[in-house]
Amino acid sequence: MFLAAAAAIIAAMLLALARAYAGPTVYDRILAVNHIGTQTVLLIAAMGFITGRPDFLDISLLYALINFIATIAVLRYVKRDRAKAEPDS
């Protein structure tokens, strides 16, 4: 059952990777990378559940927090960079 779940998660990660490559805007790419991070958290948590190692759940929660903070930081950077590029009216 773990192999089926892992295969589904990896397939979703590959689709998100294709979206990150093809995304027409930077926001589509950021969303796709965030999706890959979320799927990684699910994969780590499932692996920890199947192997009976509860410390993997702690690692997955930490990775989720880092993924969230990194996404917010990149979005703020992009917003600031775009605000500089626009001419003042």
C-alpha positions as CSV (number, residue, x, y, z in Angstrom):
1,M,0.0,0.0,0.0
2,F,2.9,2.3,0.7
3,L,4.3,1.8,-2.8
4,A,1.0,2.8,-4.3
5,A,0.8,6.0,-2.1
6,A,4.4,6.8,-2.8
7,A,3.9,6.3,-6.6
8,A,0.8,8.6,-6.5
9,I,2.7,11.3,-4.6
10,I,5.7,11.1,-6.9
11,A,3.4,11.3,-9.9
12,A,1.9,14.4,-8.5
13,M,5.3,15.8,-7.9
14,L,6.3,15.2,-11.5
15,L,3.2,17.0,-12.7
16,A,4.0,19.9,-10.5
17,L,7.5,19.9,-11.8
18,A,6.1,20.1,-15.4
19,R,3.9,23.0,-14.3
20,A,6.9,24.8,-12.7
21,Y,8.8,24.4,-16.0
22,A,5.9,25.5,-18.2
23,G,4.2,28.1,-16.0
24,P,3.7,31.3,-17.9
25,T,4.1,33.5,-14.8
26,V,6.4,33.5,-11.9
27,Y,3.5,33.0,-9.5
28,D,2.6,29.7,-11.3
29,R,6.1,28.6,-10.8
30,I,6.2,29.5,-7.1
31,L,2.9,27.7,-6.6
32,A,4.2,24.6,-8.3
33,V,7.4,24.6,-6.2
34,N,5.3,25.0,-3.1
35,H,3.2,22.0,-4.2
36,I,6.3,19.9,-4.6
37,G,7.3,20.9,-1.0
38,T,3.9,19.9,0.3
39,Q,4.1,16.6,-1.5
40,T,7.6,16.0,0.0
41,V,6.1,16.6,3.4
42,L,3.4,13.9,2.7
43,L,6.0,11.5,1.4
44,I,8.2,11.9,4.5
45,A,5.2,11.6,6.8
46,A,3.9,8.4,5.0
47,M,7.4,6.9,5.2
48,G,7.6,7.6,8.9
49,F,4.1,6.1,9.5
50,I,4.9,3.0,7.5
51,T,8.3,2.4,9.1
52,G,7.0,3.1,12.6
53,R,9.4,6.0,13.2
54,P,7.6,8.9,14.8
55,D,10.6,11.2,14.4
56,F,9.9,11.4,10.7
57,L,6.7,13.2,11.5
58,D,8.7,15.8,13.3
59,I,11.0,16.2,10.4
60,S,8.1,16.5,8.0
61,L,6.5,19.2,10.2
62,L,9.8,21.1,10.2
63,Y,10.1,20.8,6.5
64,A,6.5,22.1,6.1
65,L,7.4,25.1,8.2
66,I,10.5,25.8,6.2
67,N,8.5,25.4,2.9
68,F,5.9,27.9,4.1
69,I,8.4,30.5,5.2
70,A,10.4,30.1,2.0
71,T,7.3,30.6,-0.1
72,I,6.3,33.7,1.7
73,A,9.8,35.1,1.5
74,V,10.0,34.5,-2.3
75,L,6.6,36.0,-2.9
76,R,7.6,39.1,-0.9
77,Y,10.8,39.4,-2.9
78,V,9.0,39.1,-6.2
79,K,6.4,41.6,-5.1
80,R,9.1,44.1,-4.1
81,D,11.1,43.5,-7.3
82,R,8.0,44.1,-9.4
83,A,7.2,47.3,-7.5
84,K,10.6,48.6,-8.3
85,A,10.2,47.8,-11.9
86,E,7.0,49.7,-12.3
87,P,7.4,53.4,-13.1
88,D,5.8,55.9,-10.7
89,S,2.6,57.5,-11.9
